[in-house]
Amino acid sequence: MELSAGEHLRRGADDGAEQPLNARFVVEEMKVGLRVETCDGSVVKGFVKSEGFEKMVKELMEGDKGKEVRKKVKEFADLTKKAVKEGGSSWRNRNYRVEKENEEAVAVSPIVNLPTLHCRPLAAIPLQ
């Protein structure tokens, strides 16, 4: 299949079908965004007027809700930095997965000794 400029490959789901769910999650659950009002007051459908967009940008940059959003974003950023540092939860999870993959690779190919490696060499990937 060839694609030309401006075309995209559709994969079964309608483009943007998950956006209302994502918006709700960002605004209501994570509290790191603000909902922009639509012309018809709909949460899911409707067009956004420039006035409504301008109002939310001002609120985000200068208002109390914006302060809360920025505070929450900073909290998530700090948690993320801790997680990816050596010894953090993402670091530990990555090492655990690498160790498990190395154990599986050794079981498949006993010639390769991998437990001391921190990554999985291409030669150890089992062919299916």
C-alpha positions as CSV (number, residue, x, y, z in Angstrom):
1,M,0.0,0.0,0.0
2,E,1.4,3.4,-0.9
3,L,0.6,6.6,0.9
4,S,1.0,10.1,-0.5
5,A,1.4,13.4,1.3
6,G,-1.6,14.2,3.4
7,E,-2.9,10.6,3.5
8,H,-2.8,8.4,6.5
9,L,-3.4,4.7,7.2
10,R,-6.6,4.1,9.0
11,R,-6.5,1.3,11.6
12,G,-10.2,0.5,12.2
13,A,-11.0,3.1,14.9
14,D,-12.2,6.5,14.0
15,D,-9.6,9.2,14.4
16,G,-10.0,11.0,17.7
17,A,-12.5,8.5,19.0
18,E,-10.7,8.3,22.3
19,Q,-10.2,12.1,22.7
20,P,-13.3,12.7,25.0
21,L,-12.0,10.0,27.3
22,N,-8.5,11.4,27.3
23,A,-9.7,14.9,27.9
24,R,-11.8,13.7,30.9
25,F,-8.8,11.9,32.3
26,V,-6.5,14.9,32.0
27,V,-9.0,17.3,33.4
28,E,-10.9,15.3,36.0
29,E,-8.6,12.6,37.1
30,M,-5.1,13.9,36.7
31,K,-6.1,17.5,37.1
32,V,-3.4,18.8,34.7
33,G,-5.6,20.5,32.2
34,L,-8.7,22.7,31.8
35,R,-11.7,22.1,29.7
36,V,-12.4,24.6,26.9
37,E,-16.0,25.6,26.4
38,T,-17.7,24.7,23.1
39,C,-20.2,26.9,21.3
40,D,-23.1,24.6,22.2
41,G,-21.9,23.7,25.7
42,S,-21.2,20.1,24.8
43,V,-18.3,18.3,26.4
44,V,-17.8,15.9,23.6
45,K,-18.9,17.7,20.5
46,G,-19.0,21.2,19.3
47,F,-16.7,23.9,18.0
48,V,-14.5,26.1,20.2
49,K,-14.8,29.9,19.7
50,S,-11.7,32.0,20.0
51,E,-13.2,33.8,23.0
52,G,-13.5,30.5,24.9
53,F,-10.0,29.5,24.0
54,E,-8.6,32.9,25.0
55,K,-10.5,32.6,28.3
56,M,-8.9,29.2,29.2
57,V,-5.4,30.3,28.1
58,K,-5.7,33.3,30.5
59,E,-7.1,31.1,33.3
60,L,-4.2,28.7,32.7
61,M,-1.6,31.4,32.7
62,E,-2.9,33.8,35.3
63,G,-5.8,32.3,37.2
64,D,-6.2,30.2,40.4
65,K,-7.1,27.1,38.4
66,G,-4.0,27.6,36.3
67,K,-1.9,27.7,39.5
68,E,-3.4,24.4,40.6
69,V,-2.8,22.8,37.2
70,R,0.9,24.0,37.2
71,K,1.4,22.7,40.7
72,K,0.0,19.3,39.8
73,V,2.1,19.2,36.6
74,K,5.2,19.9,38.7
75,E,4.2,17.1,41.1
76,F,3.9,14.6,38.2
77,A,7.3,15.9,36.8
78,D,9.0,15.3,40.1
79,L,7.5,11.8,40.5
80,T,8.6,11.0,36.9
81,K,12.2,12.2,37.6
82,K,12.3,10.0,40.7
83,A,11.0,7.0,38.8
84,V,13.6,7.2,36.0
85,K,16.6,7.8,38.3
86,E,18.8,4.9,39.1
87,G,17.0,3.0,41.9
88,G,13.6,4.5,41.0
89,S,10.5,2.4,40.2
90,S,10.9,2.6,36.4
91,W,14.6,1.7,36.7
92,R,13.8,-1.3,38.9
93,N,11.0,-2.4,36.6
94,R,13.3,-2.2,33.6
95,N,16.0,-4.2,35.2
96,Y,13.5,-6.8,36.3
97,R,12.2,-7.2,32.8
98,V,15.8,-7.4,31.3
99,E,16.7,-10.1,33.9
100,K,13.6,-12.1,33.1
101,E,14.3,-11.8,29.3
102,N,17.9,-12.9,29.9
103,E,16.7,-15.9,31.9
104,E,14.4,-16.9,29.1
105,A,17.1,-16.4,26.5
106,V,19.5,-18.6,28.5
107,A,16.7,-21.3,28.8
108,V,16.3,-21.2,25.0
109,S,19.9,-21.0,24.1
110,P,22.1,-22.4,26.9
111,I,25.3,-21.5,25.0
112,V,24.8,-17.8,25.8
113,N,25.5,-16.8,29.3
114,L,23.6,-13.5,30.0
115,P,22.9,-13.0,33.7
116,T,25.6,-10.3,34.1
117,L,24.4,-8.3,31.1
118,H,22.2,-5.2,31.4
119,C,20.7,-5.5,28.0
120,R,19.6,-8.3,25.7
121,P,22.1,-8.9,22.9
122,L,20.6,-9.5,19.4
123,A,22.2,-13.0,19.3
124,A,20.1,-14.1,22.3
125,I,16.7,-13.3,20.8
126,P,14.9,-16.6,20.0
127,L,13.8,-17.0,16.5
128,Q,10.2,-18.1,16.0
